[in-house]
Amino acid sequence: FGSNLWSLVFEQNDSVTQQLADKYIRDALRTWEPRINVVKVDYFPDTENNYLRIRIGYIIIRLNELQVMTLDISRDNFSLISATSV
């Protein structure tokens, strides 16, 4: 969604990578999706299978509704796992 997340695919799954992912996600969402406020970004690295699961909690401003989106990012794939209202 218009971010540099792909640049992190081959990086170590450490706190530096997570901080960069957080910045890229928040910057992209602030730029491209002004209808939401990001509340929380959680990371679940799977170094054994070389992918990073990211869970983004955000509020839809117009509805004042909290939603959570889960994404898996790997070298080969970027997939939306789920997006649900809370």
N, C-alpha and C positions, 0 to 999 in steps of 0.2 A: 504494500500500500504506500508506495512512494518513499521508501526508506532505504538505508544502507545495510539492512540486516544481512543481506547476502554476503557482504564483505566479511562477516564474522564466522561463516560456516566452517572454515578451515582453522580457526583460532582455538586455543585452549578453552575449555569450559571452566573458566575461573572467574573470580570477582571482577577483574578488569573487563572481561568480555561481557559479563552481565551488566556492568555499569554502562558500557557502550551501547548494548542492546536497549537498555532502559532509555538512554538519551535518544537513540534513533527512533524508537517507538513513540515516545512522547513528542518529539519534534515533528514527526510525520503526522501524527494524529492532530496536533495543534494546527499544523498547516493545512491539512486536507480534510479534516472532519471537525469543523467548528461547532457542530451541533452536540458535541459531547464534552464532558470533563473526565479525564483519566483519574481514577481513584487509586489504583494499585496495579503494579506489574510484578508477577511472580515468575520465576524461572525454575525449570526442572530439567537439568542436563542429563542426557543418557549417553555417557562417553563410550559405553560398550557398543551401542548401535549408531553412534555418531549423529545424534540429532538433539535438538533443543526444543522442549515444549515450553511455550509461553502462555500464561494466562493473564488476560487484561481485564480488569474491572473498571467499568466506566458508567457514568450517569448520562442518560439522554436528557439534555437540558429541558426541552419542551415538555417532556412527560414526567420529569423528576423521577425517572425509573433507573434502578441499578441493573446493569447487565454484565455478563461475563462471557468473554470470547476466549477460546483455547486454540492455539496454533501450534503445529509441528513444523519445524524448519530443519532440513537436512541438506546435504550437498545436492541431492537429486530431486528434492521435492519441497514444496511449500503448501501445506494443506490446512484448511480450516477444519478443526475437529468438531467444535460446537460453539454455538452462541445462544445463551439462554438468559431469560430474565430471572432476577433473584427476588 
